């Protein structure tokens, strides 16, 4: 990574504290949360009573294992029982993307919106927010989605300039860049490629624009060793701007954003407690990859206790060059429910995506997984391409065999049909994985 002067004076004190100080801080916040949930949450109050849990016995972060985990199914089946405030105190409603089931409604109070702004304020600080930054926001602020609103509130708290362009229409994106000269763009990485492609076809030099950095949301741009994956490298090769990877979810009401060092998304301990669990909901060994499980702090409307995100990642605890001493997380290895057992090999969809993104002639694609007559997993990749020859199909399968030792079934389709499958009306980002098991 290039040499950078880090603005350490802007980093909150808790994010420069020792591990012991952070743990002591979170222990106090956990105690406050348990009392709040036991008094205000019908779901957790009932769960504590059902399991004979005395919350006064939860004195340390290590005691979290004495408490039940919360799953996506729990929330979907008992959504309103998780509400902790009367409807008269709710000022905004958002919903999850529903990528692994029905969308869940999350109510936000005025204080929750302030917390959301603080979270994105911290995230943008990670990217070295300058005093005269102007953010072009291409994520939507409507359709009950959280991301666009979060970035708007965070940038506003930073007193930065904001241009709310929204998703789509590359021509409008470049017209905005030319007229207003924003310095940073917030976008889904695959949409950045569409913006670059429009520039190439219309004689626009991206490197001559005012944009110097991109905050990439919704899709990974790095491999596990923090190098760019195929998607990230394609952007970096065509637009000489600095790319910042982020990971977030509606349930966390928080984000992990990397700094200039590019070595993982930074944890904000004032907002969430993190655990990394194995298949038996027990902590993995220190530093090992596990399912990220979070407990939210400071939320009034719908706080969550030991919520299993379904995302597998690895924590890193070494202090960062940026001055933060907080834990960082790796790029997401995969989603637990999306793991595929294919012909004796365990796979996650990102491994398939990286090969397809790096194959010339593949315009777009979706991955379908279903169960065969024997009850084992089968993979069908539907590819949009102008080349539908047997030779090209064999070439693609050879790529899979070389990288993953197995080759899935392939079906060629019109790329516009694939695009319509990737972008249903309710989607805020491309859907590439369809689990039909």
Buried (B, 14 or more C-beta within 10 A) or exposed (E): EEEEEBEEEEBBEBBBBEEEBBBBBBBEBBBEBBEBBBEBBBBBBEBBEEEEBEBEEBEEBEEBBEBBBBBBEBBBEBBEBBBBBEEEBBEBEBBBBEBBEEBBBBBBBEBBBBBBBBBBBBBBBBBBBBEEBBBBBBBBBEEBBBBBBBBBBBBBBBEBBBBBBBBEBBEEBBEBBEEEBBBBBBBBBBBBBBBBEBBEEEEBEBEEBBBBBBBBBBBBBBBBEBEBBBBBBBBBEBBEBBBBBBBBBBBBBBBBBBBBBBBBBBBBBBBBBBBBBEEEBEBBEEEEBBBBBBBBBBBBBBBBBBBBBBBBBBBBEEEBBBBBBBBBBBBBBBBBEBBBEBBEEEBBBBBBBBBBBBBEEBBBBBBBBEEEEEEEBBBBBBBBBEBBEEEBBEBBBEBBEEEBEBBBEBEBBEBEEBBEBBBEEEEBBBBBBEBEE
